[in-house]
C-alpha cells in the first residue's frame, strides 16, 4: 500500500505488517481477500455504494472500450501536468469504481507513479485492486476526513463522483492537478425516455466552479462528445452503471431496452465536460 495513506484514527503514517496496515500507536487495518483495505472507522455514514450488478455492468461497458476517448483524454491531461514530471507521482481517484480510468492514467505516467482507487463499494474495490499492479484500493467515505497525507497527491481524478473541496485541496500538492468530469446537458438523452434514466441536475458544472472557487482556480474546460452505437444489452449496462442502477433492476431495464430497440442498436451520445483546476494558495 502507498506511503501517503494515513491512519484514520490518529493520522499517523501506516506501514505494511503482514496482511494488515498499522500505524506506530498500533491501530490496525486488515487487507481483505479482495485486495483492498477498509479505512472507514467510528460512526460510519451509510452510503449506497454500487451493487454487484452495477459494478459488473460498469466493467462490461468500460471493458468494451465505449468510453476510451474519455480514458485517453484523462491520461493525456495527467501526463502533461507538472506533477507528472516528478518521480513517483500519486494519482488518487474518488469514486473510482472498477479502477478503469485510473489504470489508463497510470499507464501513461512514469513507472514510479502509483494510484489510489477510493470507493465505498466492496464489489468495485475488489475489481479496482486488480485493474493495475500499481493501484492500491481503499475504502473510505469521501464526505468525511480523508486518510491521506497533506500534499501527498499529484493528480486527483473525480469522474461523476461526490466532491469534498476542503479535503481535495488539503491532499493535493501545490503543483497538482484536479480533473473533474461532469455530465453536460443532453448526456445520454436518447436513453432517458426509453429506459427511464434518473435525471441529471442542470448547470452542474457552473455550480461546481462556484463551490470550489475559494480553493481551486479553473485552468481549462473541454466538452467531450462520445458517439455510441449500442446493442440493447450494452444500453442496459450503461444505464445500470450510473445512479439509475439504484432505482431500476436489470430485468426491468432489459424489458424496456428490448421494447425500444427490438433486434436493433441504439445511437447514443455521451456528452461530458472535462474540467481542470489548479490549487490556490
C-alpha positions in Angstrom: 0.0 0.0 0.0 1.0 3.6 -0.5 3.1 5.7 2.0 0.7 8.7 1.6 -2.1 6.8 3.4 -2.7 7.8 7.0 -4.4 6.1 10.0 -8.0 7.3 10.1 -7.9 7.2 13.9 -4.7 9.1 14.8 -3.5 10.4 11.4 -0.2 8.6 11.8 1.8 7.1 8.9 0.8 3.5 8.0 3.2 0.6 7.3 2.6 -2.9 6.0 2.6 -5.6 8.6 1.8 -8.9 7.0 -1.8 -8.8 5.8 -2.5 -5.5 7.6 -1.6 -1.8 7.6 -0.6 -0.4 11.0 0.4 2.9 12.5 3.0 3.2 15.2 0.4 3.6 18.1 -0.9 0.2 16.9 -4.1 0.8 15.1 -4.5 -2.0 12.5 -6.5 -2.4 9.3 -6.7 -5.7 7.5 -6.1 -6.2 3.9 -9.1 -8.2 2.8 -9.0 -11.2 0.5 -10.4 -8.9 -2.1 -7.1 -7.0 -2.2 -8.3 -3.7 -0.7 -8.1 -2.1 2.8 -11.0 -0.6 4.7 -10.1 2.7 6.4 -13.6 3.6 7.4 -13.9 3.8 11.2 -16.2 5.0 14.0 -19.8 6.1 13.2 -19.8 5.1 9.5 -22.2 7.2 7.4 -24.5 4.9 5.4 -23.6 5.4 1.7 -25.3 3.5 -1.1 -22.3 2.0 -2.9 -22.6 0.3 -6.2 -24.1 -3.1 -6.1 -22.5 -6.3 -7.6 -24.8 -5.9 -10.6 -23.9 -2.3 -11.1 -20.2 -3.0 -10.9 -20.4 -5.9 -13.3 -22.3 -3.7 -15.8 -19.6 -1.0 -15.4 -16.8 -3.5 -16.0 -18.5 -4.9 -19.1 -19.3 -1.5 -20.6 -15.9 0.1 -19.9 -14.0 -3.0 -20.8 -15.6 -3.0 -24.3 -13.9 0.4 -24.9 -17.0 2.6 -25.2 -15.6 5.4 -23.0 -12.0 5.0 -24.3 -11.9 8.6 -25.6 -12.5 9.8 -22.0 -9.9 7.5 -20.5 -7.4 8.6 -23.1 -8.0 12.3 -22.5 -7.7 11.9 -18.8 -4.3 10.1 -19.4 -3.2 12.9 -21.7 -4.1 15.7 -19.2 -2.4 13.9 -16.3 0.7 13.2 -18.3 1.0 16.9 -19.2 0.6 18.1 -15.6 3.6 19.5 -13.7 3.1 16.7 -11.1 3.8 14.0 -13.8 7.3 15.4 -14.2 8.3 14.4 -10.7 9.3 10.9 -9.7 6.6 8.7 -8.3 3.5 10.9 -8.5 0.5 9.6 -6.7 -2.8 9.7 -8.6 -6.0 9.4 -6.5 -9.4 8.8 -7.9 -12.5 9.4 -5.8 -15.4 7.1 -6.7 -13.0 5.0 -8.8 -15.4 2.1 -9.3 -13.6 -0.7 -11.1 -10.4 1.5 -11.5 -10.7 1.5 -15.3 -9.9 5.2 -15.8 -7.2 5.2 -13.1 -5.5 2.3 -14.7 -5.5 4.1 -18.1 -3.9 7.2 -16.5 -1.2 5.2 -14.7 -0.3 3.5 -18.0 0.5 7.0 -19.4 2.7 8.1 -16.5 6.3 7.1 -15.5 6.8 3.7 -14.0 7.2 5.2 -10.5 3.6 6.6 -10.5 1.1 4.9 -8.2 -2.7 5.1 -7.9 -5.2 5.1 -5.1 -8.7 3.9 -6.0 -11.2 5.1 -3.5 -14.8 3.8 -3.3 -17.3 2.6 -0.7 -18.5 -0.4 -2.7 -16.7 -3.6 -1.8 -17.6 -5.1 -5.3 -16.0 -2.1 -7.0 -12.9 -2.2 -4.8 -12.2 -5.9 -5.5 -12.1 -5.1 -9.2 -10.1 -1.9 -8.8 -7.4 -3.8 -6.8 -6.8 -6.0 -9.9 -7.1 -3.2 -12.5 -3.4 -2.3 -12.4 -0.4 -3.6 -10.5 0.3 -0.1 -9.1 -3.2 0.6 -7.8 -4.0 0.4 -4.1 -7.7 0.1 -3.4 -9.0 1.8 -0.3 -12.5 2.1 1.2 -13.3 5.4 2.9 -16.2 8.0 2.8 -15.3 10.9 0.6 -17.6 13.2 2.5 -15.5 13.0 5.7 -11.8 13.4 6.5 -9.6 11.5 4.1 -6.9 9.2 5.4 -4.3 10.7 3.1 -1.3 12.9 3.9 -1.3 16.6 3.3 0.0 17.4 -0.2 0.5 13.7 -0.9 -1.3 13.6 -4.2 -0.1 14.9 -7.6 -3.2 14.2 -9.7 -6.8 14.0 -8.3 -9.5 12.4 -10.5 -13.2 12.8 -10.0 -15.4 11.2 -12.7 -19.1 11.6 -11.8 -18.2 11.3 -8.2 -19.0 13.2 -4.9 -16.7 16.1 -4.1 -15.2 17.3 -0.8 -13.4 20.6 -1.7 -11.6 21.0 1.6 -10.1 17.6 1.6 -9.3 17.7 -2.1 -7.3 20.9 -1.6 -5.6 19.5 1.5 -4.3 16.3 -0.1 -3.3 17.9 -3.5 0.2 19.2 -3.9 0.7 22.9 -4.7 1.7 21.9 -8.3 -1.0 19.3 -8.5 -3.9 18.9 -10.9 -7.6 18.3 -10.2 -9.6 16.8 -13.1 -13.4 16.7 -12.7 -15.7 15.1 -15.2 -19.4 16.1 -15.2 -22.4 15.3 -17.5 -23.4 18.0 -19.9 -27.0 18.8 -21.0 -28.2 16.1 -23.3 -25.9 13.4 -21.8 -27.4 10.0 -22.8 -30.6 11.8 -23.8 -31.6 9.0 -26.2 -31.8 6.6 -23.3 -33.6 8.7 -20.8 -37.2 8.2 -22.0 -37.0 4.6 -23.2 -35.1 3.3 -20.1 -36.3 5.8 -17.5 -32.9 7.1 -16.5 -32.5 9.2 -13.4 -32.4 12.9 -14.5 -29.2 15.0 -14.2 -29.0 18.3 -12.4 -28.9 21.3 -14.7 -25.9 23.7 -14.5 -23.9 21.2 -12.5 -20.6 22.4 -14.0 -21.2 26.1 -13.2 -22.2 25.3 -9.6 -19.1 23.2 -9.3 -16.9 26.2 -10.2 -18.7 28.3 -7.6 -18.4 25.7 -4.9 -14.6 25.2 -5.1 -13.6 28.7 -6.2 -12.0 29.6 -2.9 -9.7 26.6 -3.1 -9.2 25.9 -6.8 -8.6 28.1 -9.8 -10.1 26.9 -13.1 -7.4 26.1 -15.7 -9.2 24.5 -18.7 -12.7 23.2 -19.6 -13.3 20.9 -22.6 -16.5 19.4 -23.9 -16.2 15.8 -25.0 -18.9 14.2 -27.0 -18.6 10.4 -27.5 -21.0 8.9 -30.1 -22.0 5.4 -29.2 -23.8 2.6 -31.1 -25.1 0.2 -28.5 -26.9 -3.1 -28.5 -29.9 -3.3 -26.1 -27.6 -5.2 -23.7 -25.0 -2.6 -23.8 -27.6 0.2 -23.3 -28.7 -1.7 -20.2 -25.1 -1.9 -18.9 -24.7 1.8 -19.4 -27.9 2.5 -17.5 -27.0 0.2 -14.7 -23.6 1.6 -14.1 -25.0 5.0 -13.1 -27.5 6.2 -10.5 -30.3 4.5 -12.3 -28.9 1.2 -11.1 -30.0 2.1 -7.6 -33.6 2.6 -8.8 -34.3 0.0 -11.6 -33.5 -3.6 -11.8 -31.6 -5.2 -14.7 -34.7 -7.2 -15.7 -36.8 -4.0 -15.9 -34.1 -2.3 -18.0 -33.8 -5.3 -20.3 -37.6 -5.3 -20.9 -37.5 -1.6 -21.7 -34.5 -1.9 -24.0 -36.0 -4.8 -25.9 -39.2 -2.9 -26.4 -37.4 0.3 -27.5 -34.9 -1.3 -29.9 -36.1 -4.8 -30.8 -33.2 -6.5 -32.5 -31.6 -3.2 -33.3 -28.8 -0.9 -32.0 -29.4 2.5 -30.4 -27.4 5.6 -31.4 -26.5 7.4 -28.2 -24.2 10.4 -27.3 -22.3 10.7 -24.1 -21.9 14.5 -23.5 -19.3 15.3 -21.0 -17.3 18.3 -19.6 -13.7 17.7 -18.5 -12.6 20.5 -16.2 -9.0 21.0 -14.9 -8.2 23.1 -11.8 -5.1 24.2 -10.0 -4.9 24.6 -6.2 -5.0 28.2 -4.9 -2.5 29.4 -2.3 
